Amino acid sequence: MKSPGVNTAIRFVILLGLISLFSDMTYEAARGINGPFLKILGASGATVGLVAGLGELIGYGLRFVSGYIADRTKKYWVILITGYALNLFSVPLLALAGYWQIAVLLMMTERIGKAIRTPSRDALLSFGTQQTGRGWGYGLHEAMDQIGATAGPLLMSAVLFIQHQNYRIAYAVLVIPAIIAVTLLLYCRRLYPEPEKLEVKTTAVAAKGFSRRYWIYVVALLFIALGYADFPLIAYHFKSTALLSDTAIPLFYAAAMGADAITALVLGRLYDKIGIKTLLAAVLISLMFAPLVFMGNMNLALAGMVLWGVGMGAQESVMKAEIAEIIPPERRGTAFGTFHTAFGLFWFAGSAMMGYLYDLSVISLVLFSVSAQVVAAGVISYIVINKSRLT
């Protein structure tokens, strides 16, 4: 039978999961239609590409600052509420945008809001996952997150179909999940004003900087980011080679998201038993997504998308669980912010490189992707072998 403390921690993790579910439903729905909406407003294709890339770059770059401020001030809830408000309410305001410049400003605001709140959210989640199990807690959160990420685009598809491609109504509808998410957030804040008390304190030696293990671990994660192809490039390949129809491409993405959700739960539970070896296994399994997706037929491409989803599930559960495990509570905001910033920069660089390589040779893209994942696996293996010596 679980102790009252464990039950309280589980409820906290589930509440944060519900907040993420409805927030993902809001902004992932918008991200699926932002491109066509900008085209309707008169933006060029180059503008759309720049907005997407710059939004991600800014969104990741600000996370270090946000995480550092969260640790210094301990105002996790204030930062979280501010970030969610910007992140979510900028989305339905797009219904009022009459010029593409205004729409771009709102889209950037959405990314900035996510950057502000993510390190604090991950830090708060870490307080609850100690008693539930790091892996299981982050895995459950990611699974709920992906339910929202899948439901949002499906909602947009239905609204656009019923309303005859009226994008303004589609954006306006998203005020509903946004309000639900913020209401749940305020309710969670009321129930758990000091969530750090959910974590059982342990005696630890304070350190001015992060441990060697943390920095070596971050290096491994950077190579994962460097070699992980983003879905827009995969979808571009499917479209340009006529491997899939326009209606089948979202279905393959949905299959990947389903694999992501299931993997997060399974790997999360496994992490609580065998630790970082779980991430090593996930990297070795998912590194084959590139040759299957970019060089295979339709069936192999589907298998590749499932493996791609496995890797994504590991990135959002086991990766974060390990950081929460090796970093003391008072420094986790900075640790998560540093990780997110570096990961985003390398993801951006890797995406640009693979886009360039795709135009030259698909084989070179595949070799680049697989090689980066192999290096990541090698670094993680080093951590596993030298775990007791890395401090």
Buried (B, 14 or more C-beta within 10 A) or exposed (E): EEEEBBEBBBBBBBBBBBBBBBBBBBBBBBBBBBBEBBBBBEBEEEBBEEBBEBBBBBBBBBBBBBBBBBBEEBEBBEBBBBBBBBBBBBBBBBBEBEEBEBBBBBBBBBBBBBBBBBBBBBBBBBBBBBBBBBBBBBBBBBBBBBBBBBBBBBBBBEBBEEBEEEBBBBBBBBBBBBBBBBEBBEEBBEEBEEBBEBBEEEEEEEEEEBBEBBEBBBBBBBBBBBBBBBBEBBBBBBEEEEBBEEEBBBEBBBBBBBBBBBBBBBBBBBBBEEBBBBBBBBBBBBBBBBBBBBBBEEEBBBBBBBBBBBBBBBBBBBBBBBBBBBBBBBBBBBBBBBBBBBBBBBBBBBBEBBBEBBEEEBEBBBBBBBBBBBBBBEBBBBBEEEEEEBE
